[in-house]
Amino acid sequence: MLLNEILRMAFASLGVNKLRSFLTMSGITIGVFSVIGVMTTVSAMRGSIETGLSFLGSNMFQIGKYPTGPTTDGASRRRIESRRNITFAEAQRYQQLMESATDVVCLKVFNRDGPVQATYGNRKTEPGLSFGGTNEHFLAANQYGVELGRNFTAEDVDLGRPIIIIGQDVRKKLFPAETPLGKLIKVGGRAYTIIGVFAEKGTNFGQSQDDILMVPITRFLSDFGAARFSINIATQAPSQERYNETLDKGITAMRIVRGLKSDEDNDFEIYSNDSLIAAFAKVADAVRAGALVISGIALLAASVGIMNIMLVSVTERTKEIGIRKSIGARRISILIQFLIEAIVLSLTGGLVGILFGVLAGNGLAMWMKASIVFPWDWAGIGLLVCTAIGVGAGLYPALKAARLDPIESLRYE
């Protein structure tokens, strides 16, 4: 028999039992979908990791009470919660100790008391703004710019002036047709005069970075209670070459400020852009591993289903096989036909899974403002795996069909 005739007969036999073929392919589709969907999402997000996670400026490291990622261990969580807050006095002392090592030490603290809303006259923003206090180095340490007005000065911070810099989302909501500079707005029940507007920064994994309000850190702590907050300290090394040296000095200065003895562990966290990216990579690897396990189970179940359906098909078509053999069909032709049917089932399910996985993964990536990609490597691996499943699951039924005795097959009812 010619190969095209074998292919035509294989596809025709699959079309006879459409529902059965569809249900058999579904297992393959689900397994491939889970892998391709996750891999597409992770691959798409890789293009925006540098900008998405690099919220600190260049050559920056940050010191804080809490780590950046979640702590799954209960004992670790309790240990971190029991730490002393980093007070403003400690932060100032750290700043003094680091004067010889760097010119940029950003002190900042953010509200943790629930949703924050800004009002101007009868206009209101949506609740949930990022509201905090900082010093004059916030722009350099957090990659922000000022579009209108000015930044804070050291004198603003020293005197605790009731002034504020607002983000573009706040400006558009409260001042759609007028300049915000010099206007008085209320935040958290306190009044502040607008001296500047941050330049637009966009979103970070679906979260706007322009819904921000910052006041001098001394004013923030005065208005909302210094004892209730822990200060975060961002430090910039003069250059990449001096980064490690500055980091070592920063750790030493913080240990001095905290009064730690030589045998005591740090009671604060240190992180940088590199550590944040490394933390994301660990999460991504865990997600990949989970997806591979889930898809492996689904594909194993699907391969058993394909083998079962092909065995049923051999039994149902025993007489057909006998007729074909009696008119000259060779064993290899019967073997190839049943193998092709199994491979077509597996590959079709795999292609559908790849299509849905790419659509779902890129849909999630678009929602998170990441770039759209097509994971060619994983798609190729998926097709190879599906082909292997088709061959592996269809080989035994195909051999069984090829070995049937034509006389016994013709007698089968």
N, C-alpha and C positions, 0 to 999 in steps of 0.2 A: 504493500500500500504506500501511496505517496504521503509525505509529511503533511501537506495541506489537507488531504482527505482525513488523516488522523485527527488533525486539529479541528476540522469541521465537525466530525462525529463527537469529539470530546466536548465542544461547546454546546452541541445540540443536546447531549445527554444531561448536561448541567441545567439547560433551560427547561427540561421536562419537569423537574422538581424545583421550581424557583424558590419557594418558601424554605425548603430544606437547605438549599444552597445558601440562601441569605442568612439563615440562622447559624450555619456552620461558619460563614465568613465573619460573623459578628464578633466571635471570640478573638480572631486575629485582629480585627479592626480596633477593638478596645485595647488590646495589648500594645499595638503599634501607636495608637493615639496617645496613650499615657506617656510613652517615651518621647515621641516627637513633640507633643505639646509642651512638656517640661523643658526639653532641650532647646526648642525654639525660643521659649521665654527667657531661659538663662542666656542663650547666645545673643538675643536681642538686647538684653540688659547689659551685657558686657561692654557694648559701645558707649553706654552712658554711665558706667561705674565711676570713671575718673571724675566726671563733673557732678554726678549725683551724690557720691560719698565724700568728695573732696570739698567739704564745706569750710575747712580751714585754709588759710592762705599758704603760700609756698614756704617751705622750710619751717613749718609751724608744728608745735606739739602742745597738747592741752593737759592741764591737771585739774582733776575734779574729785568730788567725793564718790560719785557713782561711776560704774563702767558704762560704756556706750551700748553694749548688747545686753540681752536678758541673762539672768543667772538662774539656771535650772536647779542647782543644788540648794536645798533648803538651808543647810548650815552656812554656805557662802552668802546667801541672801541675808540671813540674820546678822552675820558678821559685818556686812557692808552697811546695813541699816543702823547698827550700833556705833558706827564711826562718828566722831565729832564733826560738826560742820566746819568748813573752811571759812573762817570769819573774815570780815573786811579788814580788820587790823592785821591778821596774818597775811592776807593778800598784799597789803601795802608794804609790810615788812619784806615779803618775797620780792616785790618790785624794787625795793631799795637794794637788796642783796644782788639783784641781777643787773643793776645799772651799768656795771663795767662789761657785761657780756652781751647786752642787746639794748636797742632803743625801743623795741616794741613789746610791751607786756599789756595784754588786753584783759581787763577784769570785767566779768559779766555775770548776770544772774537773771533768771526768767521766772515769771509768775507760775505758781503751781496750785493756785487756789480756785481753779475752775475757769469756765469760759470768760473771756474778756471782750467787752464791747466798747467802741468809741462813739461819742455823740457830739454833734455840732448843731445847735439850734434844735430843729425838729427832725434832723437827719440822723440816721443810725447805721452803723455797720452791722454785718452779721456777727453774732458771738463766735468766739473761738480764735481771736487774734493772738499772735505771738507778742507778748508784752514783757519788757524787761528793762534792766538798767545796765549801763556800760560806761566806759571811759572813752577818751579820744582815739583809741587805737582799734575800735570795733571794725572800721572799714577795712583796714589792712588784714586783720586777723580772720575776717569772715567773708572776704571777697565781695564786699558791697561797695557801691559808689554813691555819691550825692549828685542828683540831677538839678535840684533847685535849692537855693539857700546855702547853708554851711554845715560843717561838722561840729561836734562838740570840741571845746578847748579844755586845756588843763584847768583853767580858771573856772569854767562852767562846773566842772566836777568838784573842784575844791569848795566852791560856794554852794553847791547843791541847788543850782537854779532850776525853777519849775519850767523847763523847756523840753521839747520833744521833737524827734525826727520820725516821720511817718513813711510807710511803704506806699507803693503805687495803688494797691487795692483800696487802701484807706482813702487816698486822695481822690480816686475816681468815685467812691461812694459818697464822701462828705463834701467834696468840692468839684463837682462836675464841670462848672462853668466859671470858676474864679480861682485866683491864686490862694493857696493855703497859708502862705507865709504871713506870720504875725497874727494868725487867727488863734482863738482860744478853744480848745476841745477838752472834753471830760473823758477820762479813762479810769475805771475803778473808783469812781466817786471823787477823783482829784482833777484839778484843772491844770492844763499845761499849754504853753504858747509854742506854736510850731515855728521852728527855725530852719527846717530843712526837709527835703523829700528824697528818699532813697531812689537811685536809678533802678529801673525794672530789672529783675533777676530771673523771672520765669518760675517754672515748677520744678520740683524735685520728687520724682517717683509719684506723680499725681498730686502732690501737696504744694500749694502756692508758697513761694518765699517772699511774696510782696505784701502779705497781710501782717506786717510787722510794725511795732511801735517801740521806740527806745528812748529812755530818758537818762540823764546822768545817774550813775549808780548810787551816788550819795543821796540824791533826791528819792530814788526808788526805795532804798533801805530806810530812809527817814519816814516816808509815807506809809510803808507797809510792814515795817518791823524788821530790823537787822538780824535779830536772834532767830528768826524763822527760816532764814535762807542760808544756803551754802554757796560760796563764790566759786565760779570756774575761772581758771587762769590760762590764757593762751599766750605762748611765748614764741617769738620768731627769731631764728638764728640769723646772723648777718649774711651767711651764705650756706650753700649746700655742703661745702667743705668743712665748715665749722659747726654743722648741725649736731653731730655726736658730742662734740665738746660742750656746746651750749646745753644739750640735753642732760649731760652729766652734771653740769653746774646747776641746772634747774632742779634736778632731783636732790642734790646736796642742799641747796638753799631751802627747798620745801621741808626736808627732814629737820633742818635747823629751826625753821619757823614752827614746826609742829612739836619740837622738843623730843624727838625720837632718839633713843640710845642706839649704839652701834649694832646691838644684837636684836633690835626690834624691826619687824617688817614695816614696809610703807603702809600708812593708813590712808592712802589716797590712790587714785588711778591716774595713769599716764597713757595717752593715746595720741595718734597722729593719723594723717591721711593713709599712710601705708598700713597701719594697724587696722583701720576701718575697712580697707579693701581686703586685707587678709581675713578679717572676720566674715565679710560677705562671701569670700571664696569658700570658707568652711561651711557656711550655710548652703551655698550652691552645691557643694559636693555631697552634702547630706541629702539634699533634695534629689539630686541625680541618682544616688544610691537607692533611695526609696522608690523612685520611679522605675528603676531597673528591676527591683524586686517585685513590685506590683505587676509590671508588664511581663516579667518572666513567668509568674504564676498564671497570668491570663493566657500567654502564648502556649504554655504547657497544656493547659486545659483545652485550648483550641486545637492543638495538634492531636490530642486524644479524640476530640470530636471529629476531626477530618478523617482519621483512621477508621473510626466507627462508621461514619457515613459511607466511606468507600467500601468497607466490608459489606454493608447492607446493599450497596449498589451492585457489588459482584454477585451477591445472592439473588437479587431481583433480576439480573440480566444474564443469568446462567444460560438460559436457552438461546439468547442472542449471541452469546460467546460461542456456543456450540454450532450455531448456524454459520457464523463467520469462519470458524475453523474448518467446517466441512466444505466450504467453498474456496479454501486455500489461504486463509489468513494465518500468518506465522505467529509464533509466540511473542517475538519481539514487537510486533505490531500491537498485539493486545496489551503487552506490558507498557509500551510507550503511551497508548491511549489512556490507560488508567492513571499513569504517572502524570500525564499532562492535565488530566481533570483535577487531580489533587493539587498540582502546582498552581493551576489557574485559580482555584478556590482560595489558596493561601495568598497569592500575589494580589488578587483583586481586593481581598480584605485588607492587605497591607497598604495598597495604594489609597484606599478610602481612609484608612487610619492616618496615613501621612498627610492627606489633604485636610482632614478635620484638625489634626494636630497642629499643622502650620497656621491654619486660620485661627484656631483658639489661642495659640501661643502668641501670634502677632497681634491679635485683638487685645490681649492682656498687656503686651508691650506698648501698644499705642495708647492705652489708657494710662500707662505709667510714663508716657512721653519718652519711650525708648525707641531706638531705630528698628526698622523692619528688616528681618533677615530670612533667608531660607537655609536650613541646616543640611547642606548637601551631603556632608559626611554621614550624619545620622540617618538621613533618608536612604543613602546607599547601603548602609549597614542593615537598615530595616528591610530593604528588599532582599538582600542576601539571606537574612535570617528567615524571611518568609519563604524563599525558595528552598532553603534547607528543611524547613518544617514540611513544605509540600512534598519534597522527595522522601524525607524520613517517614512521614505519616502515610504516604501513598505507596511506598515500596512493597510492603507486605501484601496489601490487598491486590496490587498489580501483579505480583508474583503468583498469588493464589489464582487470579483470573487467567493468567497465561498458562498455568499448569493444568487447568481443567481438561478432563478427557472429553473430546467432542461427542462421542457416542452417549456417555452418561449425561452430558449437558443437554443433548437433544431430547432425552427422555424426561428431563426435569420439568415439573409443573409448579 
